[in-house]
């Protein structure tokens, strides 16, 4: 085990003057930090015309601030900013041997990072960081074997990621087919083939609207009678808030038996009531009432099952407890994410709730459609010109409504297919995590001397270390200024010849 600066030259980066770097290709490439790193080499995004600190081609680049530890290889002679350091191995030590040694010990190096705003590591800590030094021929064998095994592992991981991408496309195609009447046989086709009648969606919608109006009238009448003011005529019925109908002028044609509707026609559509998160006021925090945030809806995959905060009785008094089965739609931060509540919960005014009592299948179908329309909701609300969404826009969104029995078949088929996809995705995620663990296991075995066979005829690592020290002593002696000469030649400029 040796300190990094015993076998390498460590050059800390320094930011050049702001007017010396550009994105027009003037000067040499300029790397600033981890953001430019790739799997092995960084991407050139800026250049510098007056570099202050330079990394040579094949130097190891290491991030020394925000975050500490990630590494890349320098592809060309380049300027490095203060977020990086360049590491130049001495006496023929392969650069990739140092790269992999640092990747093997990255977590240890990261643990040394300090800072209240972001983690950083000092030059002294980096230079004293210890790596395993193997005999020089063994180093070459280790690098070759690591790269052989990582190539195979990378190919396997790439195949897994391709399957993930295909599953994502398959999920989208299932949802699209479901909402266009192409996933299961339509009720119109089945009824025709079986010689029977069926309830088309326009008749279903008319029945829903009639029932909703009847409930409203019953509620209003009960309130007036409770207040001792029974109606003298039926003029009060004219106050019924008619729901907006969809503008179908630019909407696509639907399958036979389907009809366009809006969410206010089908059920209640309202924003959450709370403008304050529980964490903003300790009096609101804690209690038996789940508080759903926009982030809880974002990762719901159709269902909202988890939450990190709860409301107290005081919080509930200024909010509203929505029942299980409410469809949540986000209108801030992550726009138009959807999820159905798995339990009663409160949510803020950045979330809109859609509620329909008695037909949970209908709510689930609406949720499936909104997932397909997330990227282009304005297409389904032609009367609006805004690209963002709010309650008004959502109230105008045209929802394709199938007959009720067809909705049930569609939802059942979608859930069956997406459940299978979810199982496969979980397996793929586990396999990718296993691949990452295998990557670290390969590096661990390599630097424990268990990846390649040892050759007793190899020059011991101790002899290599002594040779480096001797050559450094010669360099230091040669670098001493002549009497009266205050200039000191750069070790960096002389190292190539002496340590080649």
C-alpha positions as CSV (number, residue, x, y, z in Angstrom):
1,X,0.0,0.0,0.0
2,X,1.4,3.4,-1.0
3,X,0.4,7.0,-0.9
4,X,-0.8,8.3,-4.2
5,X,2.0,10.9,-4.4
6,X,4.6,8.2,-3.9
7,X,4.0,6.7,-7.4
8,X,2.1,9.6,-9.2
9,X,2.4,13.3,-9.7
10,X,-0.8,15.0,-8.5
11,X,-1.8,18.3,-10.1
12,X,-4.7,20.2,-8.6
13,X,-6.8,22.1,-11.0
14,X,-7.3,25.9,-10.9
15,X,-10.0,28.0,-12.6
16,X,-8.6,30.2,-15.3
17,X,-9.9,33.8,-15.7
18,X,-13.5,33.8,-16.9
19,X,-12.7,35.6,-20.1
20,X,-10.2,32.9,-21.2
21,X,-12.7,30.0,-21.6
22,X,-15.3,29.7,-24.3
23,X,-17.5,27.3,-26.2
24,X,-16.2,28.1,-29.7
25,X,-13.1,25.9,-29.7
26,X,-10.5,28.6,-29.0
27,X,-7.5,27.1,-27.1
28,X,-7.4,23.6,-25.5
29,X,-10.2,21.6,-24.0
30,X,-11.3,22.8,-20.5
31,X,-12.7,20.3,-18.0
32,X,-14.3,21.7,-14.8
33,X,-15.8,18.8,-12.9
34,X,-17.8,15.6,-12.7
35,X,-20.7,17.0,-14.8
36,X,-18.5,16.5,-17.9
37,X,-17.5,12.9,-17.1
38,X,-18.6,9.9,-19.1
39,X,-18.0,6.2,-18.5
40,X,-14.3,6.6,-19.3
41,X,-13.7,9.9,-21.0
42,X,-15.2,13.3,-20.3
43,X,-17.2,15.3,-22.9
44,X,-15.5,18.5,-24.2
45,X,-18.0,21.4,-23.7
46,X,-15.6,24.3,-23.2
47,X,-12.1,25.4,-24.3
48,X,-9.5,27.7,-22.6
49,X,-7.2,30.1,-24.4
50,X,-4.9,30.8,-21.4
51,X,-4.8,27.6,-19.2
52,X,-3.4,27.7,-15.7
53,X,-3.3,24.0,-14.7
54,X,-2.9,21.4,-17.4
55,X,-3.6,17.6,-17.6
56,X,-1.8,15.6,-20.2
57,X,-3.3,13.0,-22.4
58,X,-3.9,9.7,-20.4
59,X,-3.7,11.4,-17.1
60,X,-6.3,10.3,-14.6
61,X,-8.8,13.0,-13.8
62,X,-10.5,12.8,-10.4
63,X,-13.3,14.9,-9.1
64,X,-12.2,16.6,-5.8
65,X,-15.3,18.6,-5.0
66,X,-19.1,18.1,-5.4
67,X,-18.7,15.1,-5.5
68,X,-15.4,13.6,-4.3
69,X,-14.1,10.5,-6.0
70,X,-15.4,9.9,-9.5
71,X,-12.7,9.4,-12.1
72,X,-12.2,9.6,-15.9
73,X,-9.2,9.5,-18.3
74,X,-8.0,12.7,-19.9
75,X,-8.4,12.2,-23.7
76,X,-6.1,15.0,-24.8
77,X,-3.9,17.7,-23.3
78,X,-6.4,19.9,-21.4
79,X,-6.9,22.7,-18.9
80,X,-8.5,21.6,-15.6
81,X,-10.6,23.7,-13.2
82,X,-10.6,23.6,-9.4
83,X,-13.2,20.8,-9.3
84,X,-10.6,18.4,-10.7
85,X,-7.1,17.1,-10.1
86,X,-4.9,15.3,-12.7
87,X,-2.9,12.2,-11.6
88,X,0.1,11.2,-13.7
89,X,1.6,7.8,-12.9
90,X,5.4,7.5,-12.8
91,X,7.9,5.0,-14.2
92,X,5.6,3.3,-16.6
93,X,2.8,2.5,-14.3
94,X,-0.3,2.2,-16.5
95,X,-2.7,5.1,-16.1
96,X,-5.7,2.7,-16.2
97,X,-4.2,0.7,-13.3
98,X,-4.3,3.9,-11.2
99,X,-7.8,4.7,-12.6
100,X,-9.1,1.3,-11.4
101,X,-7.3,1.5,-8.1
102,X,-9.0,4.8,-7.4
103,X,-12.4,3.4,-8.5
104,X,-11.9,0.5,-6.1
105,X,-11.3,2.9,-3.2
106,X,-13.7,5.6,-4.3
107,X,-16.1,5.2,-1.3
108,X,-13.1,5.6,1.1
109,X,-11.9,8.7,-0.8
110,X,-15.4,10.2,-0.8
111,X,-15.7,9.7,3.0
112,X,-12.8,12.1,3.4
113,X,-14.7,14.9,1.8
114,X,-15.7,17.8,4.0
115,X,-17.6,21.1,3.6
116,X,-20.9,22.5,4.7
117,X,-22.1,23.5,1.3
118,X,-20.6,20.6,-0.8
119,X,-18.0,18.0,-0.1
120,X,-14.4,18.6,-1.1
121,X,-11.1,17.1,-0.5
122,X,-7.8,18.9,0.0
123,X,-4.6,18.3,-2.0
124,X,-2.9,16.9,1.0
125,X,-5.6,14.3,1.6
126,X,-5.6,13.3,-2.0
127,X,-1.9,12.9,-2.2
128,X,-1.9,10.8,1.0
129,X,-4.7,8.5,-0.2
130,X,-3.4,5.0,-0.3
131,X,-3.7,2.5,-3.2
132,X,-2.4,-1.0,-3.8
133,X,0.9,-1.2,-5.7
134,X,1.4,-4.5,-7.6
135,X,4.5,-5.5,-9.6
136,X,4.6,-3.7,-12.9
137,X,4.0,-6.8,-15.1
138,X,1.1,-7.8,-12.8
139,X,-0.3,-4.3,-13.2
140,X,-0.6,-4.8,-17.0
141,X,-2.2,-8.2,-16.5
142,X,-4.7,-6.7,-14.0
143,X,-5.7,-3.9,-16.3
144,X,-6.2,-6.4,-19.2
145,X,-8.3,-8.7,-17.1
146,X,-10.4,-5.9,-15.6
147,X,-11.2,-4.6,-19.0
148,X,-12.0,-8.0,-20.4
149,X,-14.5,-8.7,-17.6
150,X,-15.9,-5.2,-17.5
151,X,-16.4,-5.3,-21.3
152,X,-18.6,-8.4,-20.9
153,X,-20.4,-6.9,-17.9
154,X,-21.0,-3.6,-19.8
155,X,-22.5,-5.6,-22.7
156,X,-24.8,-7.4,-20.4
157,X,-25.9,-4.2,-18.6
158,X,-26.5,-2.5,-22.0
159,X,-28.7,-5.4,-23.0
160,X,-30.7,-5.0,-19.8
161,X,-31.1,-1.3,-20.4
162,X,-32.3,-2.0,-23.9
163,X,-35.0,-4.3,-22.5
164,X,-35.9,-1.5,-20.0
165,X,-36.3,0.9,-22.9
166,X,-38.4,-1.6,-24.9
167,X,-40.7,-2.2,-21.8
168,X,-41.2,1.6,-21.5
169,X,-42.3,1.7,-25.2
170,X,-44.5,-1.3,-24.7
171,X,-46.1,0.3,-21.7
172,X,-46.9,3.4,-23.7
173,X,-48.2,1.4,-26.6
174,X,-50.5,-0.6,-24.3
175,X,-51.9,2.6,-22.8
176,X,-52.4,4.2,-26.2
177,X,-54.2,1.2,-27.6
178,X,-56.4,1.0,-24.5
179,X,-57.5,4.6,-24.9
180,X,-58.1,4.3,-28.6
181,X,-60.3,1.2,-28.4
182,X,-57.7,-1.2,-29.9
183,X,-56.6,-3.2,-26.9
184,X,-59.8,-5.4,-26.4
185,X,-62.8,-6.0,-28.7
186,X,-65.2,-3.1,-28.6
187,X,-68.6,-3.6,-26.9
188,X,-70.2,-2.6,-30.2
189,X,-68.4,-5.4,-32.1
190,X,-69.2,-8.0,-29.5
191,X,-72.9,-6.9,-29.3
192,X,-73.2,-7.1,-33.1
193,X,-71.5,-10.5,-33.2
194,X,-73.7,-11.9,-30.4
195,X,-76.9,-10.3,-31.7
196,X,-77.7,-8.2,-28.6
197,X,-78.1,-4.6,-27.5
198,X,-75.7,-2.7,-25.3
199,X,-75.5,0.7,-23.5
200,X,-73.3,3.0,-25.6
201,X,-71.2,5.6,-23.8
202,X,-73.4,8.5,-24.8
203,X,-76.3,6.8,-23.0
204,X,-74.0,6.1,-20.0
205,X,-72.9,9.8,-19.9
206,X,-76.6,11.0,-20.1
207,X,-77.4,8.7,-17.2
208,X,-74.4,10.0,-15.1
209,X,-75.4,13.6,-15.8
210,X,-79.1,12.9,-14.9
211,X,-78.0,11.2,-11.6
212,X,-75.6,14.0,-10.7
213,X,-78.3,16.6,-11.3
214,X,-80.8,14.6,-9.2
215,X,-78.3,14.4,-6.3
216,X,-77.6,18.1,-6.5
217,X,-81.3,19.0,-6.5
218,X,-81.9,16.6,-3.5
219,X,-79.0,18.3,-1.6
220,X,-80.2,21.8,-2.3
221,X,-83.8,21.0,-1.4
222,X,-82.6,19.4,1.9
223,X,-80.6,22.5,2.7
224,X,-83.5,24.9,2.0
225,X,-85.9,22.8,4.1
226,X,-83.4,22.6,7.0
227,X,-83.1,26.4,6.9
228,X,-86.9,26.7,7.1
229,X,-87.1,28.2,3.6
230,X,-88.9,25.6,1.3
231,X,-88.9,26.7,-2.3
232,X,-92.1,28.3,-3.7
233,X,-91.3,27.3,-7.3
234,X,-88.7,25.5,-9.3
235,X,-86.6,28.6,-10.4
236,X,-83.9,27.5,-8.0
237,X,-83.2,24.5,-10.3
238,X,-81.8,26.9,-12.9
239,X,-78.8,27.5,-10.6
240,X,-77.5,24.1,-11.3
241,X,-73.8,24.4,-12.4
242,X,-73.7,22.7,-15.7
243,X,-70.4,21.1,-16.4
244,X,-68.4,22.2,-19.5
245,X,-68.8,20.0,-22.5
246,X,-65.7,19.1,-24.6
247,X,-64.8,21.0,-27.8
248,X,-64.7,18.1,-30.2
249,X,-63.9,20.2,-33.3
250,X,-60.2,19.1,-33.3
251,X,-60.5,15.9,-31.4
252,X,-60.0,12.6,-33.2
253,X,-62.8,10.2,-34.1
254,X,-63.6,7.6,-31.5
255,X,-64.4,3.9,-31.7
256,X,-68.1,3.0,-32.2
257,X,-70.0,3.3,-29.0
258,X,-67.5,5.8,-27.4
259,X,-68.1,9.4,-26.6
260,X,-66.0,12.5,-25.6
261,X,-66.7,13.8,-22.1
262,X,-65.0,16.1,-19.5
263,X,-64.1,15.2,-15.9
264,X,-66.6,17.8,-14.5
265,X,-69.3,16.0,-16.4
266,X,-68.3,12.7,-14.9
267,X,-67.6,13.7,-11.3
268,X,-66.1,16.3,-8.9
269,X,-62.9,18.0,-10.0
270,X,-61.3,20.3,-7.4
271,X,-57.9,21.5,-6.1
272,X,-56.6,20.4,-2.7
273,X,-57.2,23.0,0.0
274,X,-53.9,23.3,1.9
275,X,-51.4,25.9,0.8
276,X,-49.0,24.9,3.5
277,X,-47.0,21.8,3.9
278,X,-46.9,20.2,7.4
279,X,-43.2,20.9,7.6
280,X,-43.8,24.7,7.2
281,X,-45.8,24.8,10.5
282,X,-45.0,22.4,13.4
283,X,-48.6,22.7,14.6
284,X,-49.8,21.0,11.4
285,X,-47.3,18.2,11.5
286,X,-47.9,14.8,12.9
287,X,-51.2,13.0,13.3
288,X,-53.3,10.3,11.7
289,X,-54.0,12.0,8.4
290,X,-51.8,11.2,5.4
291,X,-50.6,14.3,3.6
292,X,-49.8,13.6,-0.1
293,X,-47.2,15.8,-1.8
294,X,-46.6,16.2,-5.6
295,X,-43.5,13.9,-5.3
296,X,-45.7,11.1,-3.9
297,X,-47.9,11.3,-7.0
298,X,-44.9,11.5,-9.4
299,X,-43.7,8.0,-8.5
300,X,-47.1,6.4,-8.1
301,X,-47.3,4.3,-11.2
302,X,-51.1,4.6,-11.2
303,X,-51.5,4.3,-7.4
304,X,-50.5,6.6,-4.5
305,X,-49.4,4.1,-1.8
306,X,-46.8,6.0,0.2
307,X,-46.4,9.4,1.9
308,X,-43.7,10.9,4.1
309,X,-45.8,13.5,6.0
310,X,-49.0,13.6,8.0
311,X,-51.5,16.2,9.2
312,X,-52.7,16.8,12.7
313,X,-56.3,17.7,13.7
314,X,-55.4,21.3,13.2
315,X,-54.1,20.6,9.7
316,X,-57.2,18.7,8.8
317,X,-59.4,21.6,9.9
318,X,-57.9,23.8,7.2
319,X,-57.7,21.1,4.6
320,X,-59.9,18.3,3.3
321,X,-59.7,14.5,3.7
322,X,-60.2,13.0,0.2
323,X,-61.6,9.4,0.2
324,X,-59.8,6.4,-1.1
325,X,-60.2,6.1,-4.9
326,X,-59.7,9.8,-5.5
327,X,-57.6,10.5,-8.7
328,X,-54.7,12.9,-7.9
329,X,-53.4,15.1,-10.8
330,X,-50.4,17.4,-10.2
331,X,-50.5,20.9,-11.6
332,X,-47.1,22.2,-10.2
333,X,-43.5,21.0,-10.1
334,X,-44.0,17.7,-12.0
335,X,-46.9,18.5,-14.3
336,X,-49.8,16.1,-15.0
337,X,-48.5,13.2,-13.0
338,X,-51.4,11.0,-11.8
339,X,-52.2,8.4,-9.1
340,X,-55.2,7.1,-7.3
341,X,-55.3,7.3,-3.5
342,X,-55.0,3.9,-1.8
343,X,-56.3,5.4,1.4
344,X,-58.0,8.7,2.6
345,X,-55.6,11.6,2.5
346,X,-55.1,15.4,2.3
347,X,-53.2,17.1,-0.4
348,X,-52.1,20.7,-1.2
349,X,-53.5,23.1,-3.9
350,X,-50.7,22.0,-6.2
351,X,-52.7,18.7,-6.7
352,X,-56.2,18.4,-8.3
353,X,-58.6,15.7,-7.1
354,X,-61.1,13.9,-9.4
355,X,-63.7,11.9,-7.6
356,X,-66.6,9.8,-8.9
357,X,-68.6,7.8,-6.4
358,X,-69.8,4.3,-7.4
359,X,-67.7,3.6,-10.5
360,X,-64.0,3.0,-9.5
361,X,-63.4,1.5,-13.0
362,X,-64.3,4.9,-14.6
363,X,-61.7,6.7,-12.4
364,X,-59.1,4.2,-13.3
365,X,-59.8,4.5,-17.0
366,X,-59.5,8.3,-16.7
367,X,-56.1,7.9,-15.0
368,X,-54.9,5.6,-17.8
369,X,-56.0,8.2,-20.4
370,X,-54.3,11.1,-18.6
371,X,-51.0,9.1,-18.6
372,X,-51.2,8.8,-22.4
373,X,-52.0,12.5,-22.8
374,X,-49.5,13.9,-20.3
375,X,-47.2,15.3,-22.9
376,X,-49.9,17.0,-24.9
377,X,-52.9,17.9,-22.7
378,X,-53.5,21.0,-24.7
379,X,-54.4,18.8,-27.7
380,X,-57.3,17.5,-25.7
381,X,-58.3,20.9,-24.5
382,X,-58.4,22.9,-27.7
383,X,-60.2,25.9,-26.2
384,X,-57.1,26.8,-24.2
385,X,-53.8,28.2,-25.5
386,X,-51.8,27.8,-22.3
387,X,-49.1,25.1,-22.2
388,X,-49.1,24.7,-18.5
389,X,-52.2,23.2,-16.8
390,X,-54.5,24.4,-14.1
391,X,-58.0,23.5,-12.9
392,X,-59.7,25.3,-15.8
393,X,-57.6,23.5,-18.4
394,X,-58.3,20.1,-16.7
395,X,-62.0,20.9,-16.7
396,X,-61.9,21.2,-20.5
397,X,-59.8,18.2,-21.3
398,X,-61.7,15.8,-23.5
399,X,-61.8,12.3,-22.1
400,X,-62.6,9.4,-24.5
401,X,-65.3,7.4,-22.7
402,X,-66.1,3.8,-23.7
403,X,-69.2,1.8,-22.7
404,X,-69.0,0.8,-19.0
405,X,-68.6,-3.0,-19.6
406,X,-65.8,-2.2,-22.1
407,X,-64.1,0.1,-19.6
408,X,-64.0,-2.9,-17.2
409,X,-62.4,-5.1,-19.9
410,X,-59.9,-2.4,-20.9
411,X,-58.8,-1.7,-17.3
412,X,-58.5,-5.4,-16.5
413,X,-56.4,-6.0,-19.6
414,X,-54.2,-3.0,-18.9
415,X,-53.6,-4.0,-15.3
416,X,-52.8,-7.6,-16.3
417,X,-50.2,-6.5,-18.9
418,X,-48.7,-3.7,-16.8
419,X,-48.4,-6.0,-13.8
420,X,-46.3,-8.4,-15.9
421,X,-44.2,-5.4,-17.1
422,X,-43.7,-4.3,-13.5
423,X,-42.5,-7.7,-12.4
424,X,-40.0,-7.8,-15.3
425,X,-38.9,-4.2,-14.5
426,X,-38.2,-5.2,-10.9
427,X,-36.1,-8.1,-12.1
428,X,-34.2,-5.9,-14.5
429,X,-33.5,-3.4,-11.7
430,X,-32.2,-6.1,-9.5
431,X,-30.0,-7.4,-12.3
432,X,-28.6,-3.9,-13.0
433,X,-27.8,-3.5,-9.3
434,X,-26.2,-6.9,-9.3
435,X,-24.1,-5.8,-12.3
436,X,-22.9,-2.8,-10.3
437,X,-22.0,-5.0,-7.4
438,X,-20.1,-7.3,-9.7
439,X,-18.2,-4.3,-11.1
440,X,-17.0,-3.4,-7.6
441,X,-16.3,-7.1,-6.8
442,X,-14.0,-7.3,-9.9
443,X,-12.1,-4.3,-8.8
444,X,-11.9,-5.6,-5.2
445,X,-10.5,-8.9,-6.3
446,X,-8.0,-7.2,-8.6
447,X,-6.5,-5.1,-5.8
448,X,-6.5,-8.0,-3.4
449,X,-4.3,-9.9,-5.8
450,X,-7.0,-12.5,-6.5
451,X,-8.0,-11.6,-10.1
452,X,-4.9,-12.7,-12.1
453,X,-2.2,-15.2,-11.3
454,X,1.0,-14.0,-9.7
455,X,4.4,-14.6,-11.3
456,X,7.3,-15.1,-8.9
457,X,9.7,-13.8,-11.6
458,X,8.1,-10.4,-11.6
459,X,10.1,-7.5,-10.1
460,X,8.6,-6.9,-6.6
461,X,6.5,-3.8,-6.2
462,X,9.0,-2.7,-3.5
463,X,11.7,-2.5,-6.1
464,X,9.5,-0.4,-8.4
465,X,8.8,1.9,-5.5
466,X,12.6,2.3,-4.7
467,X,13.3,3.0,-8.4
468,X,10.6,5.8,-8.4
469,X,12.1,7.3,-5.3
470,X,15.6,7.2,-6.8
471,X,14.5,8.8,-10.0
472,X,12.6,11.5,-8.0
473,X,15.8,12.2,-6.0
474,X,17.7,12.8,-9.3
475,X,14.9,15.0,-10.6
476,X,14.9,17.1,-7.4
477,X,18.7,17.5,-7.6
478,X,18.5,18.5,-11.2
479,X,15.7,21.0,-10.4
480,X,17.7,22.9,-7.9
481,X,18.5,26.4,-9.2
482,X,22.1,27.4,-9.8
483,X,23.7,29.7,-7.3
484,X,22.2,33.2,-7.8
485,X,19.4,31.8,-10.0
486,X,16.0,32.1,-8.2
487,X,14.1,30.3,-10.9
488,X,13.1,26.7,-10.2
489,X,12.5,24.4,-13.2
490,X,9.1,22.7,-13.2
491,X,9.1,19.0,-12.2
492,X,6.1,18.7,-14.5
493,X,8.1,19.8,-17.5
494,X,11.0,17.3,-16.8
495,X,9.1,14.2,-15.7
496,X,8.3,12.8,-19.1
497,X,11.9,12.3,-20.0
498,X,13.1,11.0,-16.5
499,X,10.1,8.7,-15.8
500,X,9.5,7.4,-19.2
